[in-house]
Amino acid sequence: MPMRGLWWRRFVVVLGGLVWLAGVAYGIWLVVHGRFPMAAVLIAVGALCVLYVVPFQQSRSSRLEMRSWQAKLRKNPRSESAEAEAIPDEQTRPQPDGAVPPDTATATPRDKWLEPSADDLPTRDHEPPIPFTSNSIPELREDEDEDEVYLRATGHLAAVNVQWPMDAPTRYINTFVAHPGEEEAVTALDLSTDYELLLNIGRLHTASLLSAAHARWPGELLPGGGHWLRAALLLEGRQEAVTVPFHLPATGESFVCDCEAGLPHTAVCAPRTWVRLPVRTPDRPGVLRGELLVYYEAAAVVAMRVELPAGTPGAVPHLPVVNKLTRSFGDLGKLARRTASVVTLERGERVVVNGTGFLDSPFAIGANAADTSAANVRTALFDSHFSAFEETGAWSGRRQSGLRSRYDERFAKSHAEYERDLRRLAVEGSELYLGLFCPPGMDSTSAYTLPDLLRHEARIRARPPLVQIVDTRTDEHAMLWSAVYDLPVSGDPDRHDVCPSVRRFGPEGDHTGPVPPVCPYEDTHTDNILCPYGFWGLSCLLEQPPTVGRDLETVVHDGTDGVALLAAVGSGLDARLAGLHVDRLREGPPTCLLDRPSIATESELVAALQPEAMDVVYFYCHCGYDRRSPLAAADRYLDFGGFTVKPLDVTRWARSRDWEFPHWQRRRPLVVLNGCHTSEANSGTLNRFVPAFTQWAGASGVVGTEVAVEQGLAGWVMELLLARLLAGDSAADALRSVRWAMLRRGNVMGLAYTAYCLANLALRPTPTPSPSPSPSPSPSPSPSPTNEE
């Protein structure tokens, strides 16, 4: 469109109007004073009308030409300028079967895309269909200048900062299951079949599994203009989420293309309507569960729970909305300053949040610094548990020394002692956090924003965030990740401001109801706050998967028989305490099939561990150091009284003819090493029990301790842990529940236990619910640990 013809037409219209008014006024004056005959009056009025009509028609023609140019440019954005942004129009971009462009909506009935009725809308009245329009080629509004529209659309003028219009049409999240490459919804899912979970933001689709009330996109809470978003699907049994970037224009439908996320669209941009997330149903009847989220930058905007029943007649897919963003993006504080591309490294040490790789946070720490930080945390835990004593025997007169537990017979402490332990651990845990995520010379963005990211993930998902530790050098810096403290605190423990959660969840608190996924008093936190939710072992689900050379298991055994536990009890323990402990494990509740074989010799232990007949292998014994040289690192061994077991022995058994190779191939038990510092490792020690049992023996995971633990307290921890596992909790959920249960007695030793396995490892598959032909769309968050003893 040429530039001429715009400014002069406006000039003619204004000039003609002024001349017409002046002529009318002068004609009236002549008639009133009798100086002009009536015929001349009529001639003059006619001439003035002509002067007005001609420029008026020119102006009208100009506006019509402008709108015609806009329509042509939308059909071919580069007909005027090759630099125009290549965002397609609704008339040219691919449409799903049944989708109808707005200008033909009155002529063709819409059978796929629809606008919800007024009763379905949560806050808005019925609104017209949303047109596909471009950020760079907007519709002309009444108050817009045609020249500015033309210059901006052709790339000669930078786009202005568009704000979210108050009267913008409502857009909705559409999602359903379809066959790969197709757009027809599928409700009955077959076993061992590939499907795709489709997602789109725009007009409400009839096949969408979300109702209008829950599917509304909260676009008014995000910055104005178009956005690059990410869809992330994390299914049970997967360590990584499937993520797909897609673009949401300022108005209209979202689309997927091959352009690089975050950058302008290219000349070869080929938009596609649907985000497609691959899904494969299980081999046996059951429900495939997971979470589907939509992210803007590093903030999750909408979270949905995924339930896909397969091989179950009458059961249909179910995707209830769990939570949405409830405050503007700018109000998210530090998280609003973090982009989703902070981490660009494909490999290296990092923590992965909820399986979403674009939210990774790298960490870097040397072996010496790791040893120092880990030693300080372990010392704090040890000192909270034991005190040294020296005394003279009343009868023998000999001086005796040793360790005495600081916990009472219920393994509890007073509130004052418990708070003192938390204060010290917070200081050491904060030093550990800064040493990991903000070492000298490293970008501090991750350290600055990671705490807010974790808490936002907990709020939006209505569950604790899953933090996966990716570390290829575990022997160099085996951290106590459960003791990491990410809230700001002073180096002086006496100066900490105490969050009300310290008392509420401590020995003097109200122990009713579930433990929330985030601190209920978070709004009162200061910059020097002591809060249980600062410790990752309490606020997060930690996943430290071992390297085994195979896909790790999420279920120990998929049978329906009772859970079997093999207890290998060392003869060096207090026999009375050990007997009572084993009886409590056997009697429950809940109960399990407990076997305590005779293991007086190593050969008896090897024979007991040979069959695939147990779900939990429980070692309840002492653990000692084996230093064969003053210059060499110390090794570990399990002490059974008459013999000891080292990691090298477990490897030898797996290579011998006594065990089938590969060992525990079909039923891979969870191994619990309940002794002193059974999983402790640093650059000055060797502890290979985790790889020995997972890689060689075939276990699905190992639970161990980081410090010395008193026998009675260790037995209590196992009783709590087994109860949660038998109730159906995953390993990470069960261990987190144990820590909160111990905290209610003022006991912080739950932070000394570490699970090396997938976070969602369970003893049995999750039960399949009864088919429901019309599932309720109301959200129901995942269960949290109960706060009852």
Secondary structure, DSSP 8 states (H G I E B T S, - for coil): --STTSHHHHHHHHHHHHHHHHHHHHHHHHHHTT-S-HHHHHHHHHHHHHHHHHHHHHHHHHHHHHHHHHHHHHHSTTTT-TTS-----TTTS---TT---GGGTTTS--SSEE---TTT-SS-----------SSS----TT--HHHHHHHHTTSS--------TT----EEEEEEE-TT--SB--SB-TT-EEEEEEEEESEETT-SS-HHHHB--GGGS-SS-EEEEEEEEETT-SS-EEEEEEE-SSS--BB-SS-TTS---TT---BS-EEEEEE--SSSEEEEEEEEEEETTEEEEEEEEEEEES-TT---B--EEEE--S-GGGGGGGGG--TTS---SSSSEEEETTEEEEEEE----HHHHHHHHHHHHHHHHHHHEEEEEEE-TTT--EEEEEEESS-TTS---HHHHHHHHHHHHHHHHHHHHHHHS-TTS--HHHHHHHHHHHHHHHHHTS--EEEEE-S-TTT----GGG-B-S---SSGGG-EE-HHHHHTSTTS---SB--SS-TTGGG--SSEE-GGGBHHHHSEEE-----SS---SBS--SSS--EEEEEE-TTS-HHHHHHHHHHHHH-SS--EEE----SSHHHHHHHHSSS--SEEEEESEEEEE-SSTTS-BEEEEE-SS-EE-HHHHHHHHHSTTS-SSTTSSS--EEEEESTTSS---TTB---HHHIIIIIS--SEEEEESS---HHHHHHHHHHHHHHHHTT--HHHHHHHHHHHHHTTT--GGGGEEEES-TT-BSS--------SS---S-------BS--
